Amino acid sequence: MKYWYVEDAGGGCRAFSEVLVLVCENPPRIYKRYLPLTWDKNITLEEMACRKVREMMREAGVTREDYLYVCSSNIFHRLHQWLTENGYRWETAHMDGLAHEVAEQAFQQQIIAAGFPADIKLEGRNYKEFYRLVNAWINQDPARRCFCKDMQVRCKPERLRYLLRANTGRARICSRCHKKIAPYSPMVQYRFKQYGKQKYRCYHPACSPVQPEKSKLEQIQFTWGNDTLHGAVLPAKETGTCIICGQSVAAGSKAVHAVSGNKIIFGHPACFTRVEGRT
């Protein structure tokens, strides 16, 4: 059994290819791939990264008996899914070793080969400052814009920006029918940027212009008095008291949230699976 590490570098820079590496420390084996600056718009960034890592895995002879440590970066989300779907043993990990060194060195060598000053280097993982210097160098000469990434193909497709989730504790207005979306009821949220600011629109599921492919919705239905309530299971924002058992519900743990008239119904999910006719 071998242990493999999957890392990337350069994803936060608007120029130059992202570097992906697959590394085994014992025995030392190193594989590298560079994402192209642009490609067919029908392929997402996550899918492109997944394809490149799979190429390296085939080249390296990685088997299901091996174990992979994969960076938690968004660029590898599709790879995470693929590994699980195909029976590989893996987990996300913070990269601080040979894989990280190889990825960062490969990105540095790439930009130096393009003419970037070799004495300017990443210091202490201060990526924001380092990428600012790279961007400033790009802006000094219009001819250097050929090194810029195609951000259009790297943007998430619009259909992936629609998320099925539970509304929070206040009513919202549907962007299509302009009627209220009740607290703790299902809704579709669409996130987008406008003038550099993150914004969102909310819809009833039936009003959404796109069928969401991703979901964070966990619903619950239970009898409360003479009513059947529909609620949502969400992380508790702060420590509270279960209305059923009277015990504490820790902040961050899953809890039932529902509304009965003007009253908030809150508590342990396990308690609500047993509730019948409680008031």
Sine and cosine of phi, psi and omega as CSV:
sin_phi,cos_phi,sin_psi,cos_psi,sin_omega,cos_omega
0.00,0.00,0.72,-0.69,0.05,-1.00
-0.92,-0.39,0.44,-0.90,0.09,-1.00
-0.95,-0.31,0.81,-0.59,-0.05,-1.00
-0.90,-0.43,0.53,-0.85,0.01,-1.00
-0.83,-0.55,0.75,-0.66,-0.01,-1.00
-0.90,-0.43,0.86,-0.51,-0.08,-1.00
-0.68,-0.73,0.34,-0.94,0.08,-1.00
-0.74,-0.67,0.25,-0.97,0.06,-1.00
-0.49,-0.87,0.54,-0.84,0.09,-1.00
1.00,0.01,0.07,1.00,-0.04,-1.00
-0.92,0.39,-0.45,0.90,-0.04,-1.00
-1.00,0.03,0.01,1.00,-0.02,-1.00
-0.99,-0.17,0.67,-0.75,-0.05,-1.00
-0.98,0.22,-0.11,0.99,0.00,-1.00
-0.83,-0.56,0.37,-0.93,0.06,-1.00
0.94,0.33,0.47,-0.88,-0.08,-1.00
-0.94,0.34,0.60,-0.80,0.18,-0.98
-0.92,0.39,0.65,-0.76,0.04,-1.00
-0.98,-0.21,0.76,-0.65,0.09,-1.00
-0.90,-0.44,0.69,-0.72,0.00,-1.00
-0.76,-0.65,0.53,-0.85,0.14,-0.99
-0.84,-0.54,0.87,-0.49,-0.16,-0.99
-0.74,-0.67,0.68,-0.73,0.21,-0.98
-0.91,-0.41,0.77,-0.64,-0.05,-1.00
-1.00,0.09,-0.48,0.88,-0.05,-1.00
-0.58,-0.81,0.97,-0.24,-0.02,1.00
-0.97,0.26,0.45,-0.89,-0.04,-1.00
-0.90,0.45,0.86,-0.51,0.08,-1.00
-0.61,-0.80,0.73,-0.69,-0.11,-0.99
-0.76,-0.65,0.76,-0.65,0.06,-1.00
-0.76,-0.64,0.65,-0.76,-0.06,-1.00
-0.73,-0.68,0.53,-0.85,0.15,-0.99
-0.63,-0.77,0.49,-0.87,0.07,-1.00
-0.89,-0.46,0.77,-0.64,0.07,-1.00
-0.96,0.29,0.66,-0.75,0.05,-1.00
-0.90,0.43,0.36,-0.93,0.01,-1.00
-0.94,0.35,-0.46,0.89,0.04,-1.00
-0.51,-0.86,0.28,-0.96,0.02,-1.00
-0.27,-0.96,-0.09,-1.00,0.01,-1.00
-0.85,0.52,0.76,-0.65,-0.06,-1.00
-0.91,0.42,-0.25,0.97,-0.01,-1.00
-0.98,0.17,-0.05,1.00,0.01,-1.00
-0.93,-0.36,0.81,-0.58,0.00,-1.00
-0.97,0.23,0.30,-0.96,0.06,-1.00
-0.86,0.51,-0.69,0.73,-0.02,-1.00
-0.90,0.44,-0.63,0.78,0.01,-1.00
-0.94,0.35,-0.65,0.76,0.02,-1.00
-0.88,0.47,-0.69,0.72,0.03,-1.00
-0.90,0.44,-0.64,0.77,0.02,-1.00
-0.88,0.48,-0.69,0.73,0.01,-1.00
-0.88,0.48,-0.68,0.74,-0.03,-1.00
-0.92,0.39,-0.64,0.77,0.01,-1.00
-0.93,0.37,-0.62,0.78,0.04,-1.00
-0.89,0.45,-0.59,0.80,0.09,-1.00
-0.86,0.52,-0.72,0.69,-0.01,-1.00
-0.91,0.41,-0.63,0.78,0.01,-1.00
-0.89,0.46,-0.66,0.75,0.04,-1.00
-0.90,0.43,-0.68,0.73,0.00,-1.00
-0.90,0.44,-0.61,0.80,-0.04,-1.00
-0.99,0.13,-0.25,0.97,-0.04,-1.00
0.96,0.27,0.55,0.84,0.03,-1.00
-0.91,0.42,0.73,-0.68,0.00,-1.00
-0.90,-0.43,0.14,-0.99,0.03,-1.00
-0.96,0.29,-0.16,0.99,0.10,-1.00
-0.99,0.12,-0.30,0.95,0.03,-1.00
-0.98,0.18,0.11,-0.99,0.02,-1.00
-0.78,-0.63,0.71,-0.71,-0.04,-1.00
-0.90,-0.43,0.69,-0.72,0.17,-0.99
-0.95,-0.31,0.86,-0.50,-0.14,-0.99
-0.87,-0.48,0.71,-0.70,0.07,-1.00
-0.84,0.55,0.59,-0.81,-0.04,-1.00
-0.99,0.13,0.06,1.00,-0.02,-1.00
-0.80,0.61,0.56,-0.83,0.01,-1.00
-0.83,0.56,-0.48,0.88,-0.05,-1.00
-0.88,0.47,-0.37,0.93,-0.04,-1.00
-0.98,-0.22,0.18,0.98,-0.04,-1.00
-0.87,0.50,-0.66,0.75,0.02,-1.00
-0.92,0.39,-0.61,0.79,0.05,-1.00
-0.88,0.47,-0.67,0.74,0.05,-1.00
-0.82,0.58,-0.72,0.69,0.00,-1.00
-0.89,0.45,-0.72,0.70,-0.06,-1.00
-0.89,0.46,-0.66,0.75,0.01,-1.00
-0.88,0.48,-0.68,0.73,0.02,-1.00
-0.91,0.41,-0.73,0.68,-0.02,-1.00
-0.87,0.49,-0.48,0.88,-0.09,-1.00
-0.96,-0.27,0.26,0.97,0.17,-0.99
0.97,0.24,0.38,0.93,0.06,-1.00
-0.99,0.11,0.48,-0.88,0.06,-1.00
-1.00,-0.05,0.84,-0.54,-0.10,-0.99
-0.34,-0.94,0.22,-0.97,0.14,-0.99
-0.37,-0.93,0.37,-0.93,0.08,-1.00
-0.98,0.19,0.47,-0.88,-0.04,-1.00
-0.43,-0.90,0.48,-0.88,0.14,-0.99
-0.98,0.21,0.83,-0.56,-0.09,-1.00
-1.00,0.05,0.85,-0.52,0.03,-1.00
-0.46,-0.89,0.97,0.25,-0.06,-1.00
-0.06,-1.00,-0.52,-0.85,-0.08,-1.00
-0.87,0.49,-0.68,0.73,-0.04,-1.00
-0.87,0.49,-0.69,0.73,0.01,-1.00
-0.90,0.43,-0.69,0.72,-0.01,-1.00
-0.89,0.46,-0.69,0.72,-0.02,-1.00
-0.90,0.44,-0.70,0.71,-0.03,-1.00
-0.90,0.44,-0.72,0.69,-0.03,-1.00
-0.92,0.39,-0.63,0.77,0.02,-1.00
-0.91,0.42,-0.64,0.76,0.00,-1.00
-0.91,0.42,-0.63,0.78,0.04,-1.00
-0.92,0.38,-0.67,0.74,0.01,-1.00
-0.88,0.47,-0.69,0.73,0.01,-1.00
-0.89,0.45,-0.59,0.81,0.01,-1.00
-0.89,0.46,-0.72,0.69,-0.07,-1.00
-0.97,0.24,-0.51,0.86,0.07,-1.00
-0.91,0.41,-0.64,0.77,0.03,-1.00
-0.88,0.47,-0.41,0.91,0.02,-1.00
-1.00,0.06,-0.11,0.99,0.04,-1.00
0.92,-0.39,-0.03,1.00,0.02,-1.00
-0.91,0.41,0.63,-0.78,-0.05,-1.00
-0.84,0.55,0.81,-0.59,-0.08,-1.00
-0.94,0.35,-0.34,0.94,-0.04,-1.00
-0.99,0.12,-0.15,0.99,0.05,-1.00
-1.00,-0.09,0.91,-0.42,-0.08,-1.00
-0.75,-0.66,0.30,-0.95,0.09,-1.00
-0.92,0.38,0.79,-0.62,-0.01,-1.00
-0.86,-0.50,0.83,-0.56,0.11,-0.99
0.85,0.52,0.53,0.85,0.00,-1.00
0.85,0.52,0.48,0.87,0.07,-1.00
-1.00,0.10,0.95,0.30,-0.11,-0.99
-0.90,0.45,-0.63,0.77,-0.06,-1.00
-0.84,0.54,-0.72,0.70,-0.01,-1.00
-0.94,0.34,-0.66,0.75,-0.02,-1.00
-0.90,0.43,-0.72,0.69,0.00,-1.00
-0.93,0.37,-0.46,0.89,0.09,-1.00
-0.90,0.44,-0.65,0.76,0.03,-1.00
-0.93,0.38,-0.63,0.78,0.06,-1.00
-0.89,0.45,-0.70,0.71,0.01,-1.00
-0.89,0.46,-0.64,0.77,0.02,-1.00
-0.89,0.45,-0.64,0.77,0.03,-1.00
-0.90,0.43,-0.66,0.75,0.04,-1.00
-0.86,0.50,-0.68,0.73,-0.07,-1.00
-0.95,0.32,-0.26,0.97,-0.01,-1.00
-0.94,0.34,-0.38,0.93,-0.07,-1.00
-0.60,-0.80,0.90,-0.43,-0.01,-1.00
-0.82,0.57,-0.47,0.88,0.00,-1.00
-0.91,0.41,-0.38,0.92,-0.02,-1.00
-0.98,0.20,-0.12,0.99,0.01,-1.00
-0.92,0.39,-0.21,0.98,0.07,-1.00
-0.92,0.40,-0.27,0.96,0.02,-1.00
-1.00,0.03,-0.09,1.00,-0.07,-1.00
-0.96,0.27,0.59,-0.81,0.08,-1.00
-0.95,0.32,0.48,-0.87,0.17,-0.99
-0.99,0.15,0.98,-0.18,-0.08,-1.00
-0.96,0.27,-0.32,0.95,0.02,-1.00
-0.91,0.42,-0.70,0.71,-0.01,-1.00
-0.96,0.27,-0.32,0.95,0.00,-1.00
-1.00,0.04,-0.22,0.97,0.05,-1.00
-0.94,0.33,0.55,-0.83,0.08,-1.00
-0.90,0.43,0.70,-0.71,0.09,-1.00
-0.83,0.56,0.55,-0.83,-0.08,-1.00
-0.83,0.57,-0.58,0.81,-0.04,-1.00
-0.90,0.44,-0.42,0.91,0.00,-1.00
-1.00,0.09,-0.04,1.00,0.02,-1.00
-1.00,-0.03,0.00,1.00,0.05,-1.00
-0.99,-0.13,0.83,-0.56,-0.08,-1.00
-0.82,-0.58,0.80,-0.60,0.10,-0.99
-0.99,0.12,0.83,-0.56,-0.05,-1.00
-0.48,-0.88,0.03,-1.00,0.07,-1.00
-1.00,-0.06,0.65,-0.76,0.14,-0.99
-0.89,0.45,0.39,-0.92,0.05,-1.00
-1.00,0.02,-0.36,-0.93,-0.16,-0.99
-0.98,0.20,0.14,0.99,0.06,-1.00
-0.78,-0.63,0.48,-0.88,0.02,-1.00
-0.94,0.35,0.59,-0.81,0.09,-1.00
-0.85,-0.53,0.21,-0.98,-0.02,-1.00
-0.96,-0.29,0.78,-0.63,0.02,-1.00
-0.93,0.38,0.74,-0.68,-0.05,-1.00
-0.96,0.29,-0.20,0.98,0.04,-1.00
-0.98,-0.21,-0.84,0.54,-0.07,-1.00
-1.00,-0.02,-0.19,0.98,0.05,-1.00
0.89,0.45,0.38,0.92,0.11,-0.99
-0.98,-0.18,0.25,-0.97,-0.07,-1.00
-0.94,0.34,0.61,-0.79,0.21,-0.98
-0.98,-0.21,0.92,-0.40,-0.13,-0.99
-0.89,0.45,0.50,-0.87,0.07,-1.00
-0.84,0.55,0.65,-0.76,0.05,-1.00
0.88,0.47,0.39,0.92,0.09,-1.00
-0.97,-0.24,0.28,-0.96,-0.01,-1.00
-0.90,0.44,0.61,-0.79,0.10,-0.99
-0.49,-0.87,0.34,-0.94,0.09,-1.00
-0.95,-0.31,0.80,-0.60,0.00,-1.00
-0.93,-0.36,0.76,-0.64,0.04,-1.00
-0.92,-0.39,0.86,-0.50,-0.01,-1.00
-0.98,-0.22,0.65,-0.76,0.03,-1.00
-0.42,-0.91,0.22,-0.98,0.03,-1.00
-0.93,-0.36,0.67,-0.75,0.04,-1.00
-0.69,-0.72,0.86,-0.51,-0.05,-1.00
0.81,0.58,0.60,0.80,0.05,-1.00
0.99,0.13,-0.01,1.00,-0.03,-1.00
-0.95,-0.32,0.64,-0.77,0.02,-1.00
-0.96,0.27,0.80,-0.60,0.03,-1.00
-0.73,-0.68,0.16,-0.99,0.03,-1.00
-0.47,-0.88,0.37,-0.93,0.13,-0.99
-0.82,-0.57,0.50,-0.87,-0.02,-1.00
-0.85,-0.53,0.58,-0.81,-0.01,-1.00
-0.67,-0.74,0.49,-0.87,0.31,-0.95
-0.89,0.45,0.55,-0.83,0.02,-1.00
-0.79,0.62,-0.61,0.79,-0.01,-1.00
-0.96,0.29,-0.32,0.95,-0.03,-1.00
-1.00,-0.10,-0.19,0.98,-0.08,-1.00
-0.89,0.47,0.74,-0.67,0.03,-1.00
-0.95,0.33,-0.27,0.96,-0.01,-1.00
-0.73,-0.69,0.68,-0.74,0.11,-0.99
-0.96,0.28,0.91,-0.41,-0.07,-1.00
-0.91,0.42,0.65,-0.76,0.03,-1.00
-1.00,-0.04,-0.27,0.96,-0.01,-1.00
-0.89,-0.47,0.53,-0.85,-0.06,-1.00
-0.64,-0.77,0.69,-0.73,0.17,-0.98
-0.85,-0.53,0.42,0.91,-0.10,-1.00
-1.00,-0.06,0.85,-0.53,0.12,-0.99
-0.80,-0.60,0.95,-0.31,-0.09,-1.00
-0.99,-0.17,0.30,-0.95,0.10,-1.00
-0.57,-0.82,0.60,-0.80,0.05,-1.00
-0.81,-0.59,0.72,-0.69,-0.03,-1.00
-0.44,-0.90,0.34,-0.94,0.03,-1.00
-1.00,0.05,0.75,-0.67,0.02,-1.00
-0.71,-0.71,0.96,-0.27,-0.11,-0.99
0.91,0.42,-0.83,-0.55,0.04,-1.00
-0.99,-0.14,0.11,0.99,-0.08,-1.00
-0.93,-0.38,0.42,-0.91,0.19,-0.98
-0.97,-0.24,0.90,-0.44,-0.04,-1.00
-0.99,-0.17,0.58,-0.82,0.09,-1.00
-0.92,-0.39,0.88,-0.48,-0.01,-1.00
-0.80,-0.60,-0.13,-0.99,0.00,-1.00
-0.77,-0.64,0.54,-0.84,0.10,-1.00
-0.99,-0.17,0.92,-0.39,-0.08,-1.00
-0.74,-0.68,0.39,-0.92,0.13,-0.99
-0.89,0.45,0.72,-0.70,0.04,-1.00
-0.93,0.38,0.77,-0.63,-0.01,-1.00
-0.94,0.35,-0.54,0.84,0.03,-1.00
-0.54,-0.84,0.27,-0.96,0.00,-1.00
-0.90,0.44,0.73,-0.68,-0.01,-1.00
-0.64,-0.77,-0.13,-0.99,-0.04,-1.00
-0.90,-0.44,0.75,-0.66,0.03,-1.00
-0.92,0.39,0.78,-0.63,-0.04,-1.00
-0.95,0.31,-0.27,0.96,-0.01,-1.00
-1.00,-0.01,-0.85,0.53,-0.11,-0.99
-0.99,-0.15,-0.22,0.98,0.01,-1.00
0.98,0.20,0.04,1.00,0.00,-1.00
-1.00,0.01,0.27,-0.96,-0.05,-1.00
-0.95,0.32,0.59,-0.81,0.14,-0.99
-0.92,-0.40,0.90,-0.43,-0.11,-0.99
-0.94,0.34,0.58,-0.81,0.08,-1.00
-0.85,0.52,0.71,-0.70,0.00,-1.00
1.00,-0.03,-0.31,0.95,0.03,-1.00
-0.99,0.12,0.37,-0.93,-0.02,-1.00
-0.93,0.37,0.67,-0.74,-0.01,-1.00
-0.55,-0.83,0.51,-0.86,0.09,-1.00
-0.97,0.22,0.71,-0.70,0.10,-1.00
-0.79,-0.61,0.80,-0.59,0.04,-1.00
-0.46,-0.89,0.18,-0.98,-0.01,-1.00
-0.79,-0.61,0.75,-0.66,0.12,-0.99
-0.81,-0.59,0.97,-0.24,-0.13,-0.99
0.91,0.42,-0.86,-0.51,0.06,-1.00
-0.98,-0.21,0.20,0.98,-0.10,-1.00
-0.97,-0.24,0.72,-0.70,0.08,-1.00
-1.00,0.06,0.80,-0.60,0.06,-1.00
-0.98,-0.18,0.84,-0.55,-0.16,-0.99
-0.60,-0.80,0.66,-0.75,0.08,-1.00
0.18,-0.98,-0.11,-0.99,-0.01,-1.00
-0.92,0.39,0.71,-0.70,0.06,-1.00
-0.84,0.55,-0.63,0.77,-0.02,-1.00
-0.89,0.46,-0.55,0.83,0.02,-1.00
-0.92,0.39,-0.59,0.81,-0.06,-1.00
-0.98,0.22,-0.33,0.94,0.07,-1.00
-0.95,0.30,-0.26,0.97,0.00,-1.00
-0.96,-0.26,-0.13,0.99,-0.11,-0.99
-0.97,0.26,0.72,-0.69,0.06,-1.00
-0.56,-0.83,0.90,-0.44,0.09,-1.00
0.93,0.36,0.34,0.94,0.04,-1.00
-0.98,0.19,0.50,-0.87,0.04,-1.00
-0.83,-0.55,0.00,0.00,0.00,0.00
